């Protein structure tokens, strides 16, 4: 009987150690700006006020006409071409390895607080995703979405500002909710969108 109790105590000790260590590890996030791992809660608190990459008007010489969206995936920036050789530059989150893409399309639709239907391939990868999620603050598409042609991809908001500047999505381009609302008001349906690697 005492061997059984010792064995059970050992099993419980291992179980408790794992249950304490795993959540702590899951709560850590690699910050490429500081080249260190940090607590996700710390990163979220630090970035609660908005994007870690502030939008700004910059010089931008291009042959694209004003109103065009140019996404520089490798730079993790979105440029909205303005008049006079300028652009509004936003920080973005992009597709992780294996989910990046490029091409030229048009904005086919705009939506405020859009609902989300995860595509079948995503539901296969992540089986616990709901078949549909109504729009709202907890929805992964955030406050606004700009639909890209007939693709499955969107430029959309996020409630996770720490993800801006990161390669974390399944191909969509994400901005903070504040930035996507600003972009949404500036862009028309039919605007050209150019996604570059």
C-alpha positions in Angstrom: 0.0 0.0 0.0 2.8 2.4 0.8 4.4 1.8 -2.6 1.1 2.7 -4.3 0.8 5.9 -2.3 4.4 6.9 -3.2 3.7 6.2 -6.9 0.5 8.2 -6.7 2.3 11.1 -5.0 4.9 11.1 -7.7 2.3 11.1 -10.5 0.4 14.0 -8.8 3.7 15.9 -8.3 4.5 15.6 -12.0 1.0 16.5 -13.0 1.0 19.6 -10.8 4.4 20.7 -12.1 3.3 20.4 -15.8 0.0 22.2 -15.1 2.0 25.1 -13.6 4.7 25.3 -16.2 2.6 24.9 -19.4 0.4 28.0 -18.9 3.4 30.0 -18.0 5.1 29.0 -21.2 2.0 29.7 -23.3 1.8 33.2 -21.8 5.2 34.1 -23.2 5.7 35.8 -26.5 8.8 36.5 -28.6 9.3 40.2 -29.1 11.6 40.8 -32.2 12.1 44.4 -31.2 13.9 43.5 -28.0 15.1 40.0 -29.2 13.7 38.5 -26.0 10.7 36.5 -24.7 8.3 38.4 -22.6 5.0 37.9 -20.9 2.1 38.2 -23.3 0.1 40.0 -20.7 2.9 42.6 -20.4 2.9 43.1 -24.2 -0.8 43.4 -24.3 -0.9 45.9 -21.5 1.9 48.0 -23.1 0.0 48.0 -26.4 -3.5 48.4 -25.1 -3.7 52.0 -26.3 -3.2 51.0 -30.0 -0.8 49.9 -32.5 2.9 49.5 -31.5 3.6 51.0 -35.0 1.9 54.4 -35.2 0.3 55.4 -38.5 1.9 58.4 -40.2 1.9 60.3 -43.5 5.2 59.6 -45.4 6.8 60.5 -48.7 5.9 57.8 -51.2 6.8 58.1 -54.9 4.8 55.6 -56.9 2.9 55.2 -60.2 -0.2 53.9 -58.3 -3.0 56.4 -58.3 -4.3 57.9 -55.0 -6.7 55.6 -53.2 -4.6 52.5 -54.0 -3.6 50.2 -51.1 -0.1 48.8 -51.3 0.9 46.1 -48.8 4.6 45.4 -48.3 4.4 42.0 -46.6 8.1 41.8 -45.9 8.1 45.3 -44.4 4.8 44.6 -42.5 3.4 47.9 -43.6 0.3 49.0 -45.5 0.5 52.2 -47.6 -2.6 54.1 -48.7 -1.5 56.2 -51.7 -2.4 59.9 -51.3 -2.1 62.9 -53.5 1.2 64.8 -54.0 3.7 61.9 -53.6 2.5 61.0 -50.1 1.0 57.9 -48.4 -0.6 57.1 -45.1 1.6 54.3 -43.6 0.1 51.8 -41.2 1.7 48.9 -39.2 0.1 45.5 -40.1 0.2 41.9 -39.1 0.7 39.5 -42.0 0.4 35.8 -42.9 2.8 33.5 -41.1 5.2 31.2 -43.0 3.3 29.2 -45.6 0.4 31.6 -45.6 1.9 34.6 -47.4 0.7 35.5 -50.8 0.9 38.3 -53.4 -1.3 39.7 -56.2 -3.3 42.6 -57.4 -7.1 42.8 -56.7 -9.9 45.3 -55.9 -11.7 45.9 -52.7 -15.0 44.1 -53.3 -16.9 44.9 -50.1 -16.6 46.8 -46.8 -18.2 45.8 -43.6 -18.5 47.2 -40.1 -18.2 44.7 -37.2 -18.3 41.8 -39.7 -19.3 38.3 -38.8 -16.8 35.6 -39.5 -17.2 32.2 -41.1 -13.9 30.3 -40.9 -13.0 28.6 -44.2 -13.1 24.8 -44.2 -9.3 24.5 -44.4 -8.9 26.6 -41.3 -11.6 24.6 -39.4 -9.7 21.4 -40.4 -6.5 22.8 -38.9 -8.3 24.1 -35.8 -11.3 21.8 -35.2 -12.7 23.8 -32.2 -13.4 26.9 -34.3 -17.1 27.7 -34.5 -18.8 27.4 -37.9 -19.8 31.1 -37.6 -18.9 33.9 -35.2 -21.1 37.1 -35.1 -19.5 40.5 -35.3 -18.4 42.2 -32.1 -15.3 43.0 -30.0 -14.3 39.3 -29.6 -14.6 38.5 -33.3 -11.1 38.0 -34.9 -12.1 40.4 -37.8 -12.3 43.3 -35.4 -14.2 46.5 -36.0 -14.0 46.7 -39.8 -13.1 44.5 -42.8 -12.2 45.3 -46.4 -12.8 42.2 -48.6 -10.2 41.5 -51.2 -11.8 40.5 -54.6 -13.1 37.0 -54.6 -10.2 35.7 -52.3 -10.7 34.4 -48.8 -8.5 37.2 -47.5 -9.4 40.6 -45.9 -7.8 43.6 -44.5 -9.4 43.7 -41.1 -9.1 44.8 -37.5 -7.9 43.0 -34.4 -8.3 43.3 -30.7 -4.7 42.0 -30.3 -2.5 45.1 -31.0 0.6 43.1 -29.9 0.3 41.2 -33.2 0.9 44.2 -35.4 4.3 44.0 -37.0 4.2 40.2 -36.7 3.6 37.3 -39.1 0.8 35.6 -37.3 -2.3 35.3 -39.5 -3.6 32.7 -42.0 -3.1 35.2 -44.9 -5.3 38.1 -43.9 -3.8 41.5 -43.3 -4.6 42.9 -39.8 -4.5 46.4 -38.3 -5.6 47.6 -34.9 -9.2 48.4 -34.7 -8.4 52.2 -34.5 -6.2 52.0 -37.7 -8.6 49.8 -39.7 -11.5 52.2 -38.9 -9.3 55.1 -40.2 -8.4 53.1 -43.3 -12.1 52.0 -43.8 -13.2 55.7 -43.9 -10.5 56.6 -46.5 -11.0 53.6 -48.9 -13.7 53.1 -51.5 -15.2 49.8 -52.8 -13.4 49.2 -56.1 -10.1 50.6 -54.9 -7.0 48.7 -56.1 -5.1 46.7 -53.6 -1.6 45.4 -54.4 0.0 42.8 -52.1 3.8 42.4 -52.5 6.3 40.0 -50.8 
